[in-house]
């Protein structure tokens, strides 16, 4: 991964946004590691665990799996944003090619679309 060209836009601090993306990626990866046991298969031994405890464990596992699925989506968005930076295409809508607003990028540096395309407009 290279630290150039990021973007040709001078109205955004792409270096700062790249660091935020990298920090969030590390945070998500650490969460994935720390919650690994929460996603493990639930033991269904009726001798050691009661029915309600098993149901609670299954519900907890399902919630952990969904959280991990969402974390994976966020990681993919971050990787895509970092790739756009490496290609010099960061800050432009992947749908219409127009500039993504500075405030929108500051709010979510991984956002791939402008506000019009996100709202379902033509761009």
Kinemage of the C-alpha trace (Angstrom):
@kinemage 1
@onewidth
@group {chain A} dominant
@subgroup {mainchain}
@vectorlist {calphas} color= white
{ca unk a 1} P 0.000 0.000 0.000
{ca unk a 2} L 1.362 3.357 -0.983
{ca unk a 3} L 0.908 6.722 0.697
{ca unk a 4} L 0.354 8.542 -2.609
{ca unk a 5} L -1.556 9.823 -4.567
{ca unk a 6} L -4.652 9.809 -2.262
{ca unk a 7} L -6.650 12.387 -4.262
{ca unk a 8} L -6.250 15.499 -6.331
{ca unk a 9} L -8.777 17.314 -4.154
{ca unk a 10} L -7.273 20.122 -2.130
{ca unk a 11} L -10.388 20.762 -0.023
{ca unk a 12} L -10.014 17.581 2.063
{ca unk a 13} L -7.270 16.399 4.403
{ca unk a 14} L -6.869 12.961 2.850
{ca unk a 15} L -3.866 12.049 5.017
{ca unk a 16} L -5.893 12.622 8.177
{ca unk a 17} L -8.823 10.671 6.766
{ca unk a 18} L -6.508 7.805 5.788
{ca unk a 19} L -5.205 7.640 9.352
{ca unk a 20} L -8.759 7.589 10.689
{ca unk a 21} L -9.620 4.734 8.319
{ca unk a 22} L -6.540 2.767 9.343
{ca unk a 23} L -7.237 3.322 13.046
{ca unk a 24} L -10.859 2.202 12.656
{ca unk a 25} L -9.709 -0.883 10.712
{ca unk a 26} L -7.348 -1.823 13.540
{ca unk a 27} L -10.110 -1.265 16.100
{ca unk a 28} L -12.530 -3.496 14.188
{ca unk a 29} L -9.916 -6.218 13.741
{ca unk a 30} L -9.177 -6.148 17.473
{ca unk a 31} L -12.900 -6.452 18.241
{ca unk a 32} L -13.140 -9.438 15.914
{ca unk a 33} L -10.343 -11.159 17.808
{ca unk a 34} L -11.718 -10.328 21.250
{ca unk a 35} L -15.227 -11.599 20.478
{ca unk a 36} L -14.235 -14.860 18.793
{ca unk a 37} L -15.510 -17.020 21.665
{ca unk a 38} L -18.913 -15.272 21.582
{ca unk a 39} L -19.434 -16.620 18.055
{ca unk a 40} L -18.393 -20.186 18.884
{ca unk a 41} L -20.955 -22.998 18.595
{ca unk a 42} L -23.176 -23.324 21.655
{ca unk a 43} L -22.820 -26.523 23.660
{ca unk a 44} L -26.185 -28.279 23.808
{ca unk a 45} L -25.413 -30.671 26.667
{ca unk a 46} L -28.650 -30.842 28.680
{ca unk a 47} L -26.836 -32.284 31.674
{ca unk a 48} L -24.694 -29.191 32.251
{ca unk a 49} L -26.913 -26.352 31.004
{ca unk a 50} L -30.642 -25.783 31.445
{ca unk a 51} L -33.008 -25.088 28.575
{ca unk a 52} L -33.315 -21.342 29.263
{ca unk a 53} L -29.559 -20.987 29.634
{ca unk a 54} L -29.093 -22.706 26.264
{ca unk a 55} L -31.660 -20.388 24.692
{ca unk a 56} L -29.838 -17.372 26.142
{ca unk a 57} L -26.540 -18.734 24.842
{ca unk a 58} L -28.008 -19.298 21.357
{ca unk a 59} L -29.460 -15.794 21.322
{ca unk a 60} L -26.115 -14.351 22.439
{ca unk a 61} L -24.331 -16.284 19.712
{ca unk a 62} L -26.792 -15.064 17.061
{ca unk a 63} L -26.278 -11.461 18.138
{ca unk a 64} L -22.496 -11.912 18.098
{ca unk a 65} L -22.634 -13.405 14.593
{ca unk a 66} L -24.744 -10.501 13.317
{ca unk a 67} L -22.393 -7.996 14.927
{ca unk a 68} L -19.462 -9.713 13.224
{ca unk a 69} L -21.293 -9.659 9.876
{ca unk a 70} L -21.795 -5.900 10.204
{ca unk a 71} L -18.197 -5.453 11.280
{ca unk a 72} L -17.144 -7.292 8.119
{ca unk a 73} L -19.212 -4.925 5.976
{ca unk a 74} L -17.581 -1.919 7.638
{ca unk a 75} L -14.132 -3.422 7.129
{ca unk a 76} L -14.888 -3.956 3.433
{ca unk a 77} L -15.995 -0.311 3.110
{ca unk a 78} L -12.773 0.822 4.790
{ca unk a 79} L -10.619 -1.355 2.513
{ca unk a 80} L -12.464 0.011 -0.532
{ca unk a 81} L -11.894 3.609 0.620
{ca unk a 82} L -8.186 2.933 1.186
{ca unk a 83} L -7.996 1.376 -2.295
{ca unk a 84} L -9.639 4.484 -3.791
{ca unk a 85} L -6.979 6.554 -2.029
{ca unk a 86} L -4.226 4.389 -3.512
{ca unk a 87} L -5.775 4.837 -6.962
{ca unk a 88} L -6.133 8.600 -6.537
{ca unk a 89} L -9.931 8.379 -6.788
{ca unk a 90} L -10.787 9.129 -3.176
{ca unk a 91} L -13.406 11.806 -2.519
{ca unk a 92} L -15.362 11.137 -5.695
{ca unk a 93} L -18.678 9.294 -5.879
{ca unk a 94} L -18.298 5.735 -7.192
{ca unk a 95} L -21.719 6.040 -8.861
{ca unk a 96} L -21.677 9.385 -10.640
{ca unk a 97} L -18.087 10.613 -10.291
{ca unk a 98} L -19.025 13.904 -8.634
{ca unk a 99} L -17.209 15.161 -5.542
{ca unk a 100} L -18.417 13.835 -2.200
{ca unk a 101} L -19.040 16.674 0.256
{ca unk a 102} L -16.252 17.479 2.707
{ca unk a 103} L -18.587 17.228 5.699
{ca unk a 104} L -19.885 13.864 4.466
{ca unk a 105} L -16.327 12.504 4.196
{ca unk a 106} L -15.445 13.925 7.588
{ca unk a 107} L -18.456 12.212 9.133
{ca unk a 108} L -17.658 8.861 7.467
{ca unk a 109} L -14.318 8.665 5.622
{ca unk a 110} L -15.344 5.330 4.063
{ca unk a 111} L -18.475 6.683 2.381
{ca unk a 112} L -18.407 5.740 -1.326
{ca unk a 113} L -21.201 7.919 -2.725
{ca unk a 114} L -22.312 11.521 -2.824
{ca unk a 115} L -25.470 12.507 -0.976
{ca unk a 116} L -27.567 12.532 -4.167
{ca unk a 117} L -26.611 8.984 -5.146
{ca unk a 118} L -27.033 7.786 -1.564
{ca unk a 119} L -30.552 9.229 -1.600
{ca unk a 120} L -31.298 7.417 -4.841
{ca unk a 121} L -31.001 10.413 -7.126
{ca unk a 122} L -29.363 10.449 -10.507
{ca unk a 123} L -26.218 12.134 -9.177
